Amino acid sequence: MPPTSAQYNVTILDHHWFNDEIYELRCTRPPGFTFQPGQFVELGHQHLEREYTIVSAPEEAVLRLLIKRMPQGNLSVLLAELPPGTILNLSAAKGYFCFQPSDKQPCFIATGTGIAPFIAMYAAGVRDFTLLHGVRHPSALVYRNELNAAARCYMPCLSAPIPTGTDFPCFQGYVSTYVRTVLPHGDYDFYLCGRRAMIHDLTHLLDERYPQARIYSEAYD
Ligand SMILES: Cc1cc2nc3c(=O)[nH]c(=O)nc-3n(C[C@H](O)[C@H](O)[C@H](O)COP(=O)(O)OP(=O)(O)OC[C@H]3O[C@@H](n4cnc5c(N)ncnc54)[C@H](O)[C@@H]3O)c2cc1C
């Protein structure tokens, strides 16, 4: 394993846009760069540096990051505009939000781009999970087909009204409402990623409803 203080240069290859605010930034993968699915990197350009979770499969030649262009955001906006060929600074992979196999059923709960570590876990072969993905609009349900095929239960939770013509099952409401009103009782390990407010609310709810469950979390804000 490279030391966590290791620094790399990577080159932007391209952007893949899922909608007008969420994109995948694809970069070269430096020789010797390793990571565990679920880990993040610090990505830097000029004086700016922010954390982003890797969504690539472990052996993939390209480094992929799923990024939301934040309104008034500094680096997420800049990264969206930088052309292919631009060099960025990259830290070693960091963090502990990794899949912990156990005899319990994994239940992944994400808001927005908090889906990123679960894409990496799926890409590394994790299957048969329950996945709740909270977004406003179906266009933010990135990797929906792949995740749906791999999951035991995949449920998009839309905070805005479900658009007419949506031809796949969705829950109208927050992920926390789904957990409170629909999620079957069971023996789960919970993994929560995304908005801190969601993690805060759900941790309390899960503690009450599933006192034996392990809860792992990663806050993005
Ligand atoms: C461990 C970790 C992993 C992360 N992984 C990802 C990832 O995979 N994809 C991703 O898109 N982001 C991820 N983030 C968030 C990311 O690091 C940045 O915070 C985000 O891109 C905003 O940076 P910015 O420079 O554009 O905005 P800033 O200039 O830092 O902030 C601009 C405005 O946006 C607000 N803001 C900043 N971040 C958020 C947020 N996450 N939610 C709501 N409001 C916010 C600020 O309060 C401010 O008002 C992760 C964060 C952490 C801590």
The ligand as an ORCA input file, in Angstrom:
! r2SCAN-3c Opt
* xyz 0 1
  C     -15.336     12.106      2.424
  C     -16.048     12.973      1.388
  C     -16.324     12.436      0.133
  C     -16.985     13.217     -0.812
  N     -17.298     12.649     -2.039
  C     -17.983     13.379     -2.945
  C     -18.358     12.794     -4.195
  O     -18.051     11.635     -4.500
  N     -19.067     13.577     -5.070
  C     -19.418     14.870     -4.776
  O     -20.059     15.519     -5.610
  N     -19.059     15.446     -3.602
  C     -18.345     14.744     -2.690
  N     -17.980     15.330     -1.508
  C     -18.244     16.774     -1.330
  C     -17.069     17.564     -1.972
  O     -15.864     17.311     -1.256
  C     -17.278     19.079     -1.971
  O     -17.662     19.498     -0.678
  C     -18.327     19.533     -2.984
  O     -17.945     19.135     -4.311
  C     -18.459     21.064     -2.977
  O     -17.205     21.634     -3.258
  P     -17.127     23.061     -3.981
  O     -15.715     23.503     -3.945
  O     -17.788     23.017     -5.310
  O     -18.062     23.953     -3.060
  P     -17.547     24.962     -1.918
  O     -16.906     26.107     -2.595
  O     -16.769     24.191     -0.906
  O     -18.932     25.381     -1.285
  C     -19.883     26.167     -2.031
  C     -21.223     26.162     -1.344
  O     -21.793     24.845     -1.364
  C     -22.056     24.387     -0.041
  N     -21.695     22.958     -0.048
  C     -20.455     22.440     -0.172
  N     -20.494     21.103     -0.209
  C     -21.790     20.765     -0.100
  C     -22.483     19.527     -0.098
  N     -21.839     18.343     -0.224
  N     -23.846     19.566      0.010
  C     -24.509     20.742      0.116
  N     -23.892     21.941      0.104
  C     -22.574     21.962      0.008
  C     -21.162     25.203      0.846
  O     -21.704     25.325      2.135
  C     -21.139     26.549      0.116
  O     -22.277     27.315      0.408
  C     -17.345     14.562     -0.534
  C     -17.032     15.093      0.729
  C     -16.405     14.321      1.678
  C     -16.107     14.920      3.036
*
